[in-house]
Amino acid sequence: MDLLAQARIKGVQSEFIDALGKLRVTAPEALKSILDALPEKRVYRFVSGPVVVRALGHPRTELASIGAPPLQWKISGNGNVIAAGETREPVIAWPAGLALGYHRLTLTDAEGASEDVPMIVAPERCFGGDFDRGWLLAVQLYSVRSGRNWGIGDFTDLAGLVRLAKQLGADGVGLNPLHVLFDDHPADCSPYSPNSRLFLNPLYIDVEAIPEFSADLVPDAAATAARLREGDRVPYADMAALKWLGLRAAFDSFVRSASGARRKAFDAFRADRAPLLSRFACFEVLRHRFTGPWWEWPQEWQQPDEAKFAELRNGPDRREVEFVEFVQWTADSQLHAAKELASQLGMRVGLYLDVAVGVQSNGFDAWNEQTAISRHLAVGAPPDVLNTIGQDWGLAGFNAGGLEAQSFVPFADMLAASMRHAGAIRLDHVLGLKRLYLVPRGFKPDNGAYVQMPFEALLAAVARESAAHKCIVIGEDLGTVPEGFREMMQDFGIWSYLVMMFERDDAGHFRNVDHYRPNALVTLNTHDLSTYAGWRSFSDLRMKRSLGLDPGENDQARWDALGRLDEILGQNGINANDVYSVLAFLSRTPSRLLAVSLEDLLGVIDQPNIPGTIDEHPNWRQRLPVALDEIASKIDLAALKAATRERSLPGGS
């Protein structure tokens, strides 16, 4: 079979028009690398692809063929037959009351031709929330200062942020991704480059809040932590060294003297998160044993193997496996406590968590899901006006064939890992549910190709997990998207993500409040954009020029934008242009959630992250200028309350 025929079967689009209007044709050698990296994709006879049943009304599925009638159908799940029947027409009318979830559909015609198809039974739409309009306080958790943390914002600080948000009238706290990174490379701190999206970053644990920890276990901890709290950047290497020392000490104490109730709770967590937690713990032990990425490990460990895991769990490394599980239990418990606090305070969202678009290829998820995740392919973006050579984000993503073979369970597990703690999540680069731009390893980013994803099935999985966890889903749908994409997304109840800095017409005028969609989260900027103080002061332009980056506009364009901001504010009777004035404008939009950056409220000038830089700028390292208990005194509370009055949570002080 030639390359183009293979590409059609695997959904690889080898030709496309880029944002510059140029025809892009993937080179044959790059196309071959992409095809070789993707698993086989089933070509179905009786259906056109994975079957999605939305459980409202009288669902039906149109068939591509019925073969030799009658066509028998059988739905199976968890080893049981859920429903069965037959049809003589090219349609199946499904029985009412099908169990929501991920199933397999077996279709067999009268001549014995048979095929097995993934099937998702989902609610009609995602969970939509039970409020009209509200707002969230958006914070980079690592950046939080306090008089007690160990040099990085932690889950106890998060509880403090929840109380602060309640005081300000917010419905919750929005956070950077909390995914686990690589503990042996603490300086590689981008929350968007995770080891796994299934587990939490232990550096956010408050070690002193662990019941088995006491100060005498790490005698110099207090003095070291005080030193680590100094300065305007998180000292990741030194902070991580202290925190892991404390976690080890707490675990050793747990092993020696934990109460029966604590041991029972630990065992319950391990059982609840099995088998993924046990696999992750084994992977981490192996990763520290062997040098190099997992595909260079001894052959016996290059694939997950339950029999080998049992040997590891019962051998000399038993305590190391248990330690990893203990750390994840601790992180999960502390994050859950912050979620519960928000609920007790009456917040209608609670925690709003971010989900990265992919994972590091040498991490747990890529090792554990070697069919569903393509480690040889990196998610990126084709050339455009700002990145004329394209982008390679260095992250591995899911692929269609592997997900279909496993009935989309790996994708559902990834969603559930964040939704279990959240009242809302944001899916970074939600366009990836329809297609991903993939760059083969060893090739430049302008030689990638678009690969189609099973869009409807992934939307159904999102809706199923959203409803099960009562979690709002926001899709980061910035930029140009294919025709009909947003309509399909909204039909499944996924909200849009609207950034005011991008919401301008072709002449550069800011769009008015009636432009903003109701089922959306609206915000002034993002972590990848200038803060409001930086934008008004031109600091972002100067910074990017000093780094040799194209800032995307000149000073005159910025002056014009400032004037147009005054123009739109004035049209709405807002005669000032400070950050509270902008928030007053955004608060009037019909969008149901507004995210307000804590950096903007505190007048921070430098942005958290400058895309295109690694060490040139202190990305993901900058601390807030004041400690947590001082924040309320540094914000103009009256102005904030006035700006957000019509969407604030009652009961703020």
Long-range contacts (C-beta under 8 A, 24 or more apart in sequence): 3-28, 3-31, 3-32, 3-35, 6-35, 7-31, 7-35, 7-449, 9-41, 9-43, 10-35, 10-38, 10-41, 10-400, 10-401, 10-451, 11-41, 11-400, 11-451, 11-452, 11-453, 12-38, 12-449, 12-450, 12-451, 12-452, 13-435, 13-449, 13-450, 13-451, 13-452, 14-449, 16-382, 16-449, 16-450, 18-382, 18-383, 18-384, 19-382, 19-383, 19-384, 19-385, 19-480, 20-383, 20-384, 20-385, 20-388, 22-383, 24-382, 24-383, 24-446, 26-447, 26-448, 26-449, 27-443, 27-447, 30-440, 30-443, 30-447, 30-448, 30-449, 31-449, 33-376, 33-440, 33-441, 33-442, 33-443, 34-377, 34-438, 34-440, 34-448, 34-449, 34-451, 36-376, 37-374, 37-375, 37-376, 37-377, 37-440, 38-374, 38-377, 38-399, 38-401, 38-451, 39-371, 39-374, 39-399, 39-401, 39-402, 39-405, 40-401, 41-400, 41-401, 41-404, 42-115, 42-401, 42-404, 42-405, 44-115, 44-117, 45-113, 45-115, 46-71, 46-107, 46-109, 46-115, 46-117, 47-105, 47-107, 47-117, 49-454, 49-456, 49-457, 50-117, 50-118, 50-119, 50-120, 50-404, 50-408, 50-454, 50-456, 50-457, 51-105, 51-117, 51-118, 51-119, 51-120, 52-119, 52-120, 52-122, 52-456, 52-457, 52-460, 53-94, 53-98, 53-119, 53-120, 53-121, 53-122, 54-122, 54-123, 54-124, 54-460, 54-463, 55-98, 55-100, 55-121, 55-122, 55-123, 55-124, 56-123, 56-124, 58-93, 58-94, 58-96, 59-93, 59-94, 59-98, 60-91, 60-92, 60-93, 60-94, 61-91, 61-92, 61-94, 62-90, 62-91, 63-87, 63-90, 63-91, 63-92, 64-90, 65-90, 66-90, 66-109, 67-109, 67-110, 67-111, 67-113, 68-109, 68-110, 68-111, 68-113, 69-109, 69-110, 70-109, 70-110, 71-107, 71-108, 71-109, 71-110, 72-107, 72-108, 72-109, 73-105, 73-106, 73-107, 73-108, 74-105, 74-106, 74-108, 75-103, 75-104, 75-105, 75-106, 75-119, 76-103, 76-104, 76-105, 76-106, 77-101, 77-102, 77-103, 77-104, 100-464, 100-467, 100-468, 101-464, 102-407, 102-408, 102-409, 102-412, 102-461, 102-464, 103-407, 104-407, 118-404, 118-405, 118-407, 118-408, 118-457, 119-407, 120-407, 120-408, 120-457, 120-460, 120-461, 120-464, 121-464, 122-460, 122-461, 122-463, 122-464, 122-467, 123-463, 123-464, 123-467, 124-463, 124-493, 125-463, 125-467, 125-491, 125-492, 125-493, 126-462, 126-463, 126-466, 126-467, 126-472, 126-473, 126-492, 126-493, 126-494, 127-466, 127-467, 127-469, 127-470, 127-471, 127-472, 127-473, 127-493, 128-472, 128-493, 128-519, 129-348, 129-349, 129-423, 129-424, 129-472, 129-592, 130-348, 131-171, 131-348, 131-592, 132-592, 132-647, 133-590, 133-591, 133-592, 133-593, 133-594, 133-646, 133-647, 134-170, 134-171, 134-172, 134-348, 134-349, 134-592, 134-593, 134-594, 134-647, 134-648, 134-649, 135-169, 135-170, 135-171, 135-587, 135-593, 135-594, 135-595, 135-596, 135-644, 135-647, 135-648, 136-165, 136-170, 136-171, 136-172, 136-173, 136-174, 136-349, 136-352, 136-424, 136-521, 136-593, 136-594, 136-595, 136-596, 137-161, 137-164, 137-165, 137-168, 137-170, 137-172, 137-173, 137-174, 137-596, 137-598, 138-173, 138-174, 138-175, 138-352, 138-523, 138-595, 138-596, 138-597, 138-598, 139-173, 139-174, 139-175, 139-598, 140-175, 140-176, 140-527, 140-599, 140-608, 140-620, 141-175, 141-176, 141-178, 141-204, 142-176, 142-189, 142-191, 142-203, 142-204, 142-234, 142-620, 142-621, 143-234, 143-608, 143-622, 143-623, 143-624, 144-623, 144-624, 144-628, 145-229, 145-623, 145-624, 145-626, 145-627, 145-628, 146-229, 146-627, 146-628, 146-629, 147-229, 147-627, 147-629, 148-208, 149-206, 149-225, 149-229, 150-207, 150-221, 150-224, 150-225, 150-228, 150-229, 150-239, 150-242, 150-243, 150-246, 151-225, 151-228, 151-229, 151-234, 151-235, 151-238, 151-239, 151-242, 152-203, 152-204, 152-234, 152-236, 152-239, 152-243, 153-204, 154-203, 154-204, 154-205, 154-206, 154-334, 155-204, 155-205, 155-206, 155-209, 155-331, 155-334, 155-335, 155-337, 155-338, 156-206, 156-209, 156-334, 157-206, 157-628, 158-204, 158-335, 158-338, 159-337, 159-338, 159-341, 160-628, 160-629, 161-628, 162-338, 162-341, 162-342, 162-345, 162-347, 162-350, 163-341, 163-345, 164-628, 164-631, 164-632, 165-347, 166-342, 166-345, 166-346, 166-347, 166-649, 166-651, 166-652, 167-632, 167-652, 167-653, 168-632, 168-635, 168-637, 168-640, 168-641, 168-644, 168-648, 168-652, 169-640, 169-641, 169-644, 169-648, 169-649, 169-650, 169-651, 169-652, 170-347, 170-596, 170-644, 170-648, 170-649, 170-652, 171-347, 171-348, 171-349, 171-350, 171-593, 171-649, 172-342, 172-347, 172-348, 172-349, 172-350, 172-351, 172-352, 172-423, 172-424, 173-342, 173-350, 173-351, 173-352, 174-351, 174-352, 174-353, 174-354, 174-595, 175-351, 175-352, 175-353, 175-354, 176-354, 176-527, 176-608, 176-620, 177-353, 177-354, 177-355, 177-356, 177-428, 178-204, 178-335, 178-353, 178-418, 179-356, 180-364, 182-360, 182-363, 183-240, 183-244, 183-284, 184-287, 184-288, 186-236, 186-237, 186-239, 186-240, 186-241, 187-236, 187-237, 189-234, 189-236, 189-620, 189-621, 190-609, 190-619, 190-620, 191-354, 191-356, 191-620, 192-356, 192-357, 192-395, 192-428, 193-356, 193-359, 193-360, 193-394, 193-395, 194-356, 194-359, 194-360, 194-363, 194-365, 195-359, 195-360, 195-363, 195-364, 195-365, 196-280, 196-359, 196-363, 196-364, 196-365, 197-355, 197-356, 197-359, 197-365, 197-414, 197-417, 197-418, 198-276, 198-280, 198-364, 198-365, 198-413, 198-414, 198-417, 199-277, 199-280, 199-328, 199-331, 199-364, 199-417, 200-328, 200-331, 200-332, 200-335, 201-331, 202-243, 202-244, 202-247, 202-327, 202-328, 202-330, 202-331, 203-236, 203-239, 203-240, 203-243, 204-331, 204-334, 204-335, 205-243, 205-247, 205-327, 205-330, 205-331, 205-334, 206-334, 207-243, 207-246, 207-247, 207-250, 208-246, 209-334, 210-247, 210-250, 210-254, 210-330, 211-258, 211-262, 212-250, 212-251, 212-253, 212-254, 212-257, 212-258, 212-262, 213-246, 213-249, 213-250, 213-253, 214-253, 217-246, 217-249, 217-250, 217-252, 217-253, 218-242, 218-245, 218-246, 218-249, 221-245, 221-246, 231-623, 232-622, 232-623, 232-625, 233-618, 233-621, 233-622, 233-623, 234-621, 234-622, 234-623, 236-621, 247-323, 247-327, 247-330, 248-323, 250-330, 251-322, 251-323, 251-326, 251-327, 254-326, 255-319, 255-322, 265-329, 266-325, 266-326, 266-329, 269-325, 269-329, 269-332, 269-333, 270-325, 270-329, 273-328, 275-306, 276-368, 276-413, 277-325, 277-328, 278-309, 278-313, 278-321, 278-325, 279-304, 279-309, 279-364, 279-368, 280-324, 280-328, 280-364, 280-368, 281-321, 281-322, 281-323, 281-324, 281-325, 281-328, 282-309, 282-312, 282-313, 282-321, 283-364, 283-367, 283-368, 284-324, 284-364, 285-312, 285-317, 285-320, 285-321, 285-324, 286-312, 288-320, 289-317, 293-361, 293-362, 294-362, 294-366, 294-367, 295-375, 303-370, 304-367, 304-368, 332-421, 335-421, 336-421, 339-421, 339-422, 339-423, 342-423, 346-649, 346-651, 347-423, 347-649, 348-423, 348-649, 349-423, 349-424, 349-472, 349-593, 350-422, 350-423, 351-421, 351-422, 351-423, 351-424, 352-422, 352-423, 352-424, 352-425, 352-426, 352-593, 352-595, 353-418, 353-421, 353-422, 353-424, 353-425, 353-426, 354-425, 354-426, 354-428, 355-414, 355-415, 355-418, 355-425, 355-426, 355-427, 355-428, 356-395, 356-428, 357-393, 357-395, 357-397, 357-427, 357-428, 357-429, 357-432, 358-393, 358-395, 358-396, 358-397, 359-395, 359-396, 359-397, 360-394, 360-395, 360-396, 361-395, 361-396, 365-396, 365-414, 366-396, 369-398, 369-402, 369-406, 369-410, 371-401, 371-402, 371-405, 371-406, 372-398, 372-399, 372-402, 372-403, 372-405, 372-406, 372-410, 372-411, 373-397, 373-398, 373-399, 373-402, 373-410, 374-399, 374-402, 374-438, 376-440, 376-441, 377-438, 377-439, 377-440, 377-441, 378-438, 378-439, 378-440, 378-441, 379-429, 379-432, 379-436, 379-437, 379-438, 379-439, 380-437, 380-438, 380-439, 380-445, 380-448, 381-437, 381-445, 382-437, 382-445, 382-446, 382-448, 382-450, 383-445, 383-446, 386-550, 386-552, 387-612, 389-444, 389-445, 389-446, 390-437, 390-439, 390-444, 390-445, 390-446, 390-448, 391-445, 392-439, 392-444, 392-445, 392-448, 397-432, 397-436, 397-438, 398-453, 399-451, 399-453, 400-451, 400-452, 400-453, 400-454, 403-454, 403-457, 403-458, 404-454, 404-457, 408-457, 408-458, 408-461, 411-458, 411-461, 412-461, 412-464, 412-465, 415-461, 415-462, 415-465, 415-466, 416-465, 416-468, 416-469, 419-465, 419-466, 419-468, 419-469, 419-471, 420-469, 422-469, 422-471, 423-470, 423-471, 423-472, 424-471, 424-472, 424-473, 424-474, 424-521, 424-593, 425-471, 425-472, 425-473, 425-474, 426-474, 426-475, 426-476, 426-497, 426-521, 427-462, 427-473, 427-474, 427-475, 427-476, 427-494, 428-476, 429-476, 430-475, 430-476, 430-477, 430-489, 430-494, 430-497, 431-477, 431-479, 431-481, 431-482, 431-485, 433-458, 433-459, 433-462, 433-475, 433-489, 434-482, 434-485, 435-482, 455-488, 456-488, 459-488, 459-489, 459-492, 459-494, 460-492, 462-492, 462-494, 463-492, 463-493, 466-493, 472-593, 474-520, 474-521, 474-593, 478-502, 490-517, 490-519, 493-519, 495-519, 495-520, 495-521, 495-592, 495-593, 496-520, 496-521, 497-521, 497-523, 498-522, 498-523, 498-591, 499-523, 499-524, 499-525, 499-526, 499-529, 500-524, 500-525, 500-582, 500-586, 501-525, 501-529, 501-535, 504-564, 508-557, 508-560, 508-561, 508-564, 509-564, 509-567, 509-568, 510-564, 510-565, 510-567, 510-568, 511-568, 512-568, 512-571, 512-572, 513-572, 513-585, 513-588, 513-589, 513-590, 514-590, 516-589, 516-590, 516-591, 517-590, 517-591, 518-590, 518-591, 518-592, 519-591, 519-592, 520-591, 520-592, 520-593, 521-591, 521-592, 521-593, 521-594, 521-595, 522-586, 522-589, 522-591, 522-593, 522-594, 522-595, 523-586, 523-594, 523-595, 523-596, 523-597, 524-579, 524-582, 524-583, 524-586, 524-596, 524-597, 524-600, 525-597, 525-600, 525-607, 527-607, 527-608, 527-609, 528-607, 528-609, 528-610, 528-611, 529-607, 530-607, 531-597, 531-599, 531-600, 531-604, 531-605, 531-606, 531-607, 532-579, 532-582, 532-597, 532-600, 533-579, 533-600, 533-603, 533-604, 533-605, 534-604, 534-605, 534-606, 534-607, 536-562, 536-577, 537-605, 539-605, 539-606, 540-607, 543-606, 543-610, 543-617, 544-610, 547-610, 547-613, 547-616, 547-617, 549-610, 549-612, 549-613, 578-639, 579-603, 580-636, 580-639, 580-640, 580-642, 580-643, 581-643, 583-640, 583-643, 583-644, 584-642, 584-643, 584-644, 587-643, 587-644, 587-645, 587-646, 587-647, 588-646, 594-644, 594-647, 596-644, 598-624, 598-631, 599-624, 601-631, 601-635, 601-640, 602-626, 602-631, 602-634, 602-635
